[in-house]
Amino acid sequence: MKKKEILAEQYLEVCFQDDKTWNVELVIENVKKSNNKKAETMRYCLGNFNTMKEGDNFADAMRFYYDKTIFEYELM
């Protein structure tokens, strides 16, 4: 069986904001770098919460779905 190349990692991150709230963000980081491109990171806000505990609880509940490695064969 041929090994498939890892292209990216994605995970959830809880981040403090200037307005004293907490964002839960989906972070996708490229692992593979080509000769003319640098590694890129994309972020997408999944929710905004008033306390760190609320943000942590939401992130913990969603990590099963979002935390994963993205392999070459998963892309369409």
KESE-913957 format. One record per atom (N, C-alpha, C): residue number from 0; residue in one letter; x, y, z. Coordinates in Angstrom, 1 decimal, padded with zeros to 4 digits. Example, Ala and Ser with C-alpha at 12.3 -4.5 7.8 and 13.67 -1.06 7.14 Angstrom:
REM KESE-913957
+------+------+--------+--------+--------+
: resi : resn :      u :      v :      w :
+------+------+--------+--------+--------+
:    0 :    A :  013.2 : -005.7 :  007.8 :
:    0 :    A :  012.3 : -004.5 :  007.8 :
:    0 :    A :  013.2 : -003.3 :  007.8 :
:    1 :    S :  012.8 : -002.2 :  007.1 :
:    1 :    S :  013.7 : -001.1 :  007.1 :
:    1 :    S :  012.9 :  000.0 :  007.9 :
+------+------+--------+--------+--------+
***
This chain:
REM KESE-913957
+------+------+--------+--------+--------+
: resi : resn :      u :      v :      w :
+------+------+--------+--------+--------+
:    0 :    M :  000.8 : -001.2 :  000.0 :
:    0 :    M :  000.0 :  000.0 :  000.0 :
:    0 :    M :  000.9 :  001.2 :  000.0 :
:    1 :    K :  000.6 :  002.2 : -000.9 :
:    1 :    K :  001.4 :  003.4 : -001.0 :
:    1 :    K :  001.0 :  004.4 :  000.1 :
:    2 :    K :  002.0 :  004.9 :  000.7 :
:    2 :    K :  001.7 :  005.9 :  001.8 :
:    2 :    K :  001.2 :  007.2 :  001.1 :
:    3 :    K :  000.2 :  007.8 :  001.7 :
:    3 :    K : -000.3 :  009.1 :  001.3 :
:    3 :    K :  000.4 :  010.2 :  002.0 :
:    4 :    E :  000.6 :  011.3 :  001.2 :
:    4 :    E :  001.3 :  012.4 :  001.7 :
:    4 :    E :  000.4 :  013.3 :  002.6 :
:    5 :    I :  000.9 :  013.8 :  003.7 :
:    5 :    I :  000.1 :  014.7 :  004.6 :
:    5 :    I :  000.2 :  016.1 :  004.0 :
:    6 :    L : -000.9 :  016.7 :  003.8 :
:    6 :    L : -000.9 :  018.0 :  003.2 :
:    6 :    L : -001.2 :  019.2 :  004.2 :
:    7 :    A : -002.0 :  018.9 :  005.2 :
:    7 :    A : -002.3 :  019.9 :  006.2 :
:    7 :    A : -002.7 :  019.3 :  007.5 :
:    8 :    E : -002.7 :  020.1 :  008.5 :
:    8 :    E : -003.3 :  019.8 :  009.9 :
:    8 :    E : -004.4 :  020.8 :  010.2 :
:    9 :    Q : -005.5 :  020.3 :  010.8 :
:    9 :    Q : -006.5 :  021.3 :  011.2 :
:    9 :    Q : -006.8 :  021.0 :  012.7 :
:   10 :    Y : -007.1 :  022.0 :  013.4 :
:   10 :    Y : -007.5 :  021.9 :  014.8 :
:   10 :    Y : -008.2 :  023.1 :  015.3 :
:   11 :    L : -008.8 :  023.0 :  016.5 :
:   11 :    L : -009.6 :  024.1 :  017.1 :
:   11 :    L : -008.7 :  024.8 :  018.1 :
:   12 :    E : -008.8 :  026.2 :  018.1 :
:   12 :    E : -008.1 :  027.0 :  019.1 :
:   12 :    E : -009.0 :  028.0 :  019.7 :
:   13 :    V : -008.8 :  028.2 :  021.0 :
:   13 :    V : -009.6 :  029.2 :  021.8 :
:   13 :    V : -008.7 :  030.4 :  022.0 :
:   14 :    C : -009.2 :  031.6 :  021.5 :
:   14 :    C : -008.4 :  032.8 :  021.4 :
:   14 :    C : -009.1 :  033.9 :  022.1 :
:   15 :    F : -008.3 :  034.7 :  023.0 :
:   15 :    F : -008.9 :  035.8 :  023.7 :
:   15 :    F : -008.9 :  037.0 :  022.7 :
:   16 :    Q : -010.0 :  037.8 :  022.7 :
:   16 :    Q : -010.1 :  038.9 :  021.8 :
:   16 :    Q : -010.0 :  040.2 :  022.6 :
:   17 :    D : -009.8 :  041.3 :  021.9 :
:   17 :    D : -009.6 :  042.7 :  022.5 :
:   17 :    D : -010.9 :  043.1 :  023.2 :
:   18 :    D : -012.1 :  042.6 :  022.8 :
:   18 :    D : -013.3 :  043.0 :  023.5 :
:   18 :    D : -013.6 :  042.2 :  024.7 :
:   19 :    K : -012.6 :  041.4 :  025.1 :
:   19 :    K : -012.7 :  040.6 :  026.3 :
:   19 :    K : -013.7 :  039.4 :  026.2 :
:   20 :    T : -013.8 :  038.9 :  025.0 :
:   20 :    T : -014.5 :  037.7 :  024.7 :
:   20 :    T : -013.6 :  036.6 :  024.2 :
:   21 :    W : -014.1 :  035.4 :  023.9 :
:   21 :    W : -013.2 :  034.3 :  023.5 :
:   21 :    W : -013.8 :  033.7 :  022.2 :
:   22 :    N : -013.0 :  033.6 :  021.2 :
:   22 :    N : -013.3 :  033.0 :  019.9 :
:   22 :    N : -012.8 :  031.6 :  019.9 :
:   23 :    V : -013.7 :  030.7 :  019.3 :
:   23 :    V : -013.2 :  029.3 :  019.0 :
:   23 :    V : -013.0 :  029.4 :  017.5 :
:   24 :    E : -011.7 :  029.1 :  017.1 :
:   24 :    E : -011.3 :  029.2 :  015.7 :
:   24 :    E : -010.9 :  027.9 :  015.1 :
:   25 :    L : -011.3 :  027.6 :  013.9 :
:   25 :    L : -010.8 :  026.4 :  013.2 :
:   25 :    L : -009.5 :  026.9 :  012.5 :
:   26 :    V : -008.4 :  026.2 :  012.7 :
:   26 :    V : -007.1 :  026.6 :  012.2 :
:   26 :    V : -006.7 :  025.5 :  011.2 :
:   27 :    I : -006.3 :  025.9 :  010.0 :
:   27 :    I : -005.8 :  024.9 :  009.0 :
:   27 :    I : -004.4 :  025.4 :  008.6 :
:   28 :    E : -003.4 :  024.5 :  008.8 :
:   28 :    E : -002.1 :  024.9 :  008.5 :
:   28 :    E : -001.5 :  023.9 :  007.4 :
:   29 :    N : -001.0 :  024.5 :  006.3 :
:   29 :    N : -000.3 :  023.7 :  005.3 :
:   29 :    N :  000.9 :  023.0 :  005.9 :
:   30 :    V :  001.1 :  021.8 :  005.6 :
:   30 :    V :  002.4 :  021.1 :  006.1 :
:   30 :    V :  003.3 :  021.1 :  004.9 :
:   31 :    K :  002.8 :  020.8 :  003.7 :
:   31 :    K :  003.7 :  020.7 :  002.5 :
:   31 :    K :  004.0 :  022.1 :  002.0 :
:   32 :    K :  005.3 :  022.4 :  001.7 :
:   32 :    K :  005.7 :  023.6 :  001.1 :
:   32 :    K :  006.2 :  023.3 : -000.2 :
:   33 :    S :  005.8 :  024.0 : -001.2 :
:   33 :    S :  006.3 :  023.9 : -002.6 :
:   33 :    S :  007.5 :  024.9 : -002.7 :
:   34 :    N :  008.2 :  024.8 : -003.8 :
:   34 :    N :  009.3 :  025.7 : -004.0 :
:   34 :    N :  009.0 :  027.2 : -004.1 :
:   35 :    N :  007.9 :  027.5 : -004.6 :
:   35 :    N :  007.6 :  029.0 : -004.7 :
:   35 :    N :  006.5 :  029.4 : -003.7 :
:   36 :    K :  006.1 :  028.6 : -002.8 :
:   36 :    K :  005.0 :  029.0 : -001.9 :
:   36 :    K :  005.6 :  028.8 : -000.5 :
:   37 :    K :  005.1 :  029.7 :  000.4 :
:   37 :    K :  005.4 :  029.5 :  001.8 :
:   37 :    K :  004.2 :  028.8 :  002.5 :
:   38 :    A :  004.5 :  028.2 :  003.7 :
:   38 :    A :  003.4 :  027.6 :  004.4 :
:   38 :    A :  002.3 :  028.6 :  004.7 :
:   39 :    E :  001.0 :  028.2 :  004.6 :
:   39 :    E : -000.1 :  029.1 :  004.9 :
:   39 :    E : -000.9 :  028.6 :  006.0 :
:   40 :    T : -001.5 :  029.6 :  006.7 :
:   40 :    T : -002.4 :  029.2 :  007.8 :
:   40 :    T : -003.8 :  030.0 :  007.6 :
:   41 :    M : -004.8 :  029.2 :  007.6 :
:   41 :    M : -006.2 :  029.8 :  007.5 :
:   41 :    M : -006.9 :  029.7 :  008.8 :
:   42 :    R : -007.7 :  030.7 :  009.1 :
:   42 :    R : -008.5 :  030.6 :  010.4 :
:   42 :    R : -009.9 :  031.0 :  010.0 :
:   43 :    Y : -010.8 :  030.3 :  010.7 :
:   43 :    Y : -012.3 :  030.5 :  010.6 :
:   43 :    Y : -012.9 :  030.5 :  011.9 :
:   44 :    C : -013.6 :  031.6 :  012.3 :
:   44 :    C : -014.3 :  031.7 :  013.6 :
:   44 :    C : -015.5 :  030.8 :  013.6 :
:   45 :    L : -015.6 :  029.9 :  014.5 :
:   45 :    L : -016.8 :  029.0 :  014.7 :
:   45 :    L : -017.8 :  029.5 :  015.7 :
:   46 :    G : -017.3 :  030.4 :  016.6 :
:   46 :    G : -018.2 :  030.9 :  017.7 :
:   46 :    G : -017.4 :  031.9 :  018.6 :
:   47 :    N : -018.2 :  032.8 :  019.2 :
:   47 :    N : -017.7 :  033.8 :  020.1 :
:   47 :    N : -018.4 :  033.6 :  021.5 :
:   48 :    F : -017.6 :  033.6 :  022.6 :
:   48 :    F : -018.2 :  033.3 :  023.9 :
:   48 :    F : -017.7 :  034.4 :  024.9 :
:   49 :    N : -018.5 :  034.6 :  025.9 :
:   49 :    N : -018.2 :  035.6 :  027.0 :
:   49 :    N : -017.1 :  035.1 :  027.9 :
:   50 :    T : -017.0 :  033.8 :  028.2 :
:   50 :    T : -016.0 :  033.3 :  029.1 :
:   50 :    T : -015.1 :  032.3 :  028.5 :
:   51 :    M : -013.9 :  032.1 :  029.0 :
:   51 :    M : -013.0 :  031.1 :  028.5 :
:   51 :    M : -013.6 :  029.7 :  028.7 :
:   52 :    K : -014.3 :  029.5 :  029.8 :
:   52 :    K : -014.9 :  028.2 :  030.1 :
:   52 :    K : -015.9 :  027.8 :  029.0 :
:   53 :    E : -016.8 :  028.7 :  028.6 :
:   53 :    E : -017.8 :  028.5 :  027.6 :
:   53 :    E : -017.1 :  028.1 :  026.3 :
:   54 :    G : -016.0 :  028.9 :  025.9 :
:   54 :    G : -015.2 :  028.6 :  024.7 :
:   54 :    G : -014.6 :  027.2 :  024.7 :
:   55 :    D : -014.0 :  026.9 :  025.9 :
:   55 :    D : -013.3 :  025.6 :  026.1 :
:   55 :    D : -014.3 :  024.5 :  025.9 :
:   56 :    N : -015.5 :  024.6 :  026.5 :
:   56 :    N : -016.5 :  023.6 :  026.5 :
:   56 :    N : -017.0 :  023.3 :  025.0 :
:   57 :    F : -017.2 :  024.4 :  024.3 :
:   57 :    F : -017.6 :  024.3 :  022.9 :
:   57 :    F : -016.5 :  023.6 :  022.1 :
:   58 :    A : -015.2 :  024.1 :  022.3 :
:   58 :    A : -014.1 :  023.5 :  021.5 :
:   58 :    A : -013.9 :  022.0 :  021.8 :
:   59 :    D : -014.0 :  021.7 :  023.1 :
:   59 :    D : -013.9 :  020.3 :  023.5 :
:   59 :    D : -015.0 :  019.4 :  022.8 :
:   60 :    A : -016.2 :  019.9 :  022.8 :
:   60 :    A : -017.3 :  019.2 :  022.1 :
:   60 :    A : -017.1 :  019.0 :  020.6 :
:   61 :    M : -016.4 :  019.9 :  020.0 :
:   61 :    M : -016.3 :  019.9 :  018.5 :
:   61 :    M : -015.0 :  019.3 :  018.1 :
:   62 :    R : -014.0 :  019.1 :  018.9 :
:   62 :    R : -012.7 :  018.6 :  018.5 :
:   62 :    R : -012.8 :  017.2 :  017.8 :
:   63 :    F : -013.7 :  016.4 :  018.2 :
:   63 :    F : -013.9 :  015.0 :  017.6 :
:   63 :    F : -014.1 :  015.2 :  016.1 :
:   64 :    Y : -014.8 :  016.2 :  015.7 :
:   64 :    Y : -015.2 :  016.5 :  014.3 :
:   64 :    Y : -014.1 :  017.2 :  013.5 :
:   65 :    Y : -013.4 :  018.1 :  014.2 :
:   65 :    Y : -012.5 :  019.0 :  013.5 :
:   65 :    Y : -011.0 :  018.7 :  013.6 :
:   66 :    D : -010.5 :  018.2 :  014.7 :
:   66 :    D : -009.1 :  017.9 :  014.9 :
:   66 :    D : -008.7 :  016.7 :  014.0 :
:   67 :    K : -007.9 :  016.9 :  013.0 :
:   67 :    K : -007.5 :  015.8 :  012.1 :
:   67 :    K : -006.4 :  016.2 :  011.2 :
:   68 :    T : -005.7 :  015.2 :  010.7 :
:   68 :    T : -004.7 :  015.4 :  009.6 :
:   68 :    T : -005.4 :  015.2 :  008.3 :
:   69 :    I : -005.0 :  016.1 :  007.3 :
:   69 :    I : -005.6 :  016.0 :  006.0 :
:   69 :    I : -004.6 :  015.4 :  005.1 :
:   70 :    F : -004.9 :  014.2 :  004.5 :
:   70 :    F : -004.0 :  013.5 :  003.6 :
:   70 :    F : -004.4 :  013.8 :  002.2 :
:   71 :    E : -003.5 :  013.5 :  001.3 :
:   71 :    E : -003.7 :  013.7 : -000.1 :
:   71 :    E : -004.9 :  013.1 : -000.7 :
:   72 :    Y : -005.3 :  011.9 : -000.3 :
:   72 :    Y : -006.4 :  011.2 : -000.8 :
:   72 :    Y : -007.7 :  011.8 : -000.4 :
:   73 :    E : -007.8 :  012.6 :  000.6 :
:   73 :    E : -009.0 :  013.2 :  001.1 :
:   73 :    E : -009.4 :  014.4 :  000.3 :
:   74 :    L : -008.5 :  015.0 : -000.5 :
:   74 :    L : -008.9 :  016.2 : -001.3 :
:   74 :    L : -009.6 :  015.8 : -002.6 :
:   75 :    M : -010.5 :  016.7 : -003.0 :
:   75 :    M : -011.3 :  016.4 : -004.2 :
:   75 :    M : -011.1 :  017.5 : -005.2 :
+------+------+--------+--------+--------+
***
